[in-house]
Amino acid sequence: MAGVQRFSVAEERSGHCAAMDQHCLYVWGGYVTIEENEVYLPHDEIWVFDIENGLWRVHLTDGDMPPSMSGSCGACLNGKLYIFGGYDDKGYSNQMYYVNLRSGNREFTWKQVKHFKGQPPTARDKLSCWVYKDLLIYFGGYGSRRHNELNDCFDVHDASWEGQMFWGWNNDVHVFDTEKQNWIQPVVKNSPPQARAAHSCALLGNKGYVFAGRVLQTRVNDLHFLNLDTWTWSGGIQIIGEKPPGRSWHTLTPVGDDQLFLYGGLSAESVPLSDGWIYSFKTNVWTEFKHLPKDQPRLWHTACPGKDNEVMVFGGSKDDLLSIDTGHCNDLLIFQTQPYPLQRLCLDIIGKHSFQLRNQLSCLPLRLLDQVNKRITFWTAARFRQSRRESCYEINNNKTGW
């Protein structure tokens, strides 16, 4: 029982938020399906994964907490986790909350951003953002607007004429300055991408990239970037060679200084995807990742950069959420996008074979021994979770044969 508690993991979920700060991955919100009902995860919990020792822990939070939601946009900046937008039983949100992850006393207290200048975006979910300097820069999403809020940045999907309420996709850009506590809507140059939701955003240098997403009744595969110094859109980038197929509910993660890692999503044919692609800014070429497991599709998951250019994918669904919505996941997939440094390789070898090397470990310098002990814990936890998954798989298979 002690092992089960020590090696526990965050619950299954989709449509959650995840962000990295220092050596920890923070997960909040999302939903899961229980007996055909969508149930939002507790709003007073933040799950934390330590990428050095591989252990999860849960923190109960207090303060002015955001409601339980899915489709919110989460980002870390200067040790604070910011949550904006989302959807719950009451509808779409345009409220912002933050929690200090480096409080020192390990207490997480939420605060709602109430005293700000400027006009926030209209209510929406399934949007994305870039973190640049002290700015949180939001793009797109699906949400609601009143008649007097309609403009060229909004494609109408549905309407309630009685309530003068409209639902649809956005392609506007909104900036929240965390130092000045004010909202800005910059005047962008050139044509923006079509209004969309469930797209992905990633930052390389001063360029904020946007890839794919749901556009009206289809899922596209176009790539754009916004220069975050001049607010100039690139227009659709003309890719050399093959491109990933169109999709939504995928992720795009920066790796290194000039590459982006694309993973998963839901195809234009509503098929859950398990493919991975690398986009190189220098060559303007997409390259498909080979040898990825085909039995681990994910959509509406999260992906964050880890150590040594790893990409850490958590949660999401392996089914088409629009029709089945039962396959929510809680495993953490770690993708190696570039060769590991020699020290990392050595630490992992020791961590995997610590029993055979146990008599030699005390000879290591204390600082190195601390790193070794963390990798030992990491691989011990990984083996424990893998054995539990295999046991659950066997039990489910046996039940199927009854």
Disulfide bonds with the S-S distance in Angstrom:
none
